[in-house]
Amino acid sequence: MKRISLGTVIIFMFVILLVITQHFRYPIKSDNSNLKKYILEWSNRHNRNNEIPKKDVQILDWIDFENRRHVSILLDSQLGEVRLIKGINGKYMIESSGHGTGNFRYRVEEGKNEKRFIFAGKNTDLLINKISFILEGEEYTINVPKQEYFMVGFEVNNNIESTFPESETLRFYDDEGKDITFDVERNTLE
């Protein structure tokens, strides 16, 4: 009969512990089928007795970027985003989230080898065809899908240090190339 060394037992126990930890720490399935449940738990985790708990989540779209997933949501009718991180088990956990009354959420996300600009929004009345903005002196243009809610992501200059574009440079255009920024901003405030 062979003897099992103490080192083998320790390695085996470590692997078992790692598998169990990953299972419970990263519970969100890769197809997002159980994501709504975890968003509600996450959103209500600090609720005090006098606050109204979040009740309704609608998953709009998502973009995978390296080991992260950026999810566009409606949380009680407010546009929001949830950032997930992928575990070694292929499942996800919530890393951060945010929501609010605005119609747009955007930022530069940094990966290991590149940076990507993620832009999610509501295209009220489907008027928006393109969005342009300046980020550290470089102009970028986004083609907006003809749908009420959209999410797009694309690579930006890796040397960019800013997380957000200069807000005064954010412009919205219709199908004919007409600047409709004023109309879009007015819709956002209504």
Salt bridges, closest charged atoms under 4 A:
GLU51 OE2 - ARG48 NH1 3.23
ASP64 OD1 - ARG69 NE 2.54
GLU81 OE2 - ARG105 NE 3.54
GLU95 OE2 - ARG68 NH2 2.80
GLU109 OE2 - ARG83 NH1 3.03
GLU109 OE2 - ARG107 NE 2.84
GLU114 OE1 - ARG116 NH1 3.48
GLU148 OE2 - LYS122 NZ 3.90
ASP175 OD1 - LYS146 NZ 3.11
ASP179 OD2 - ARG171 NE 3.22
ASP183 OD1 - ARG186 NH1 3.59
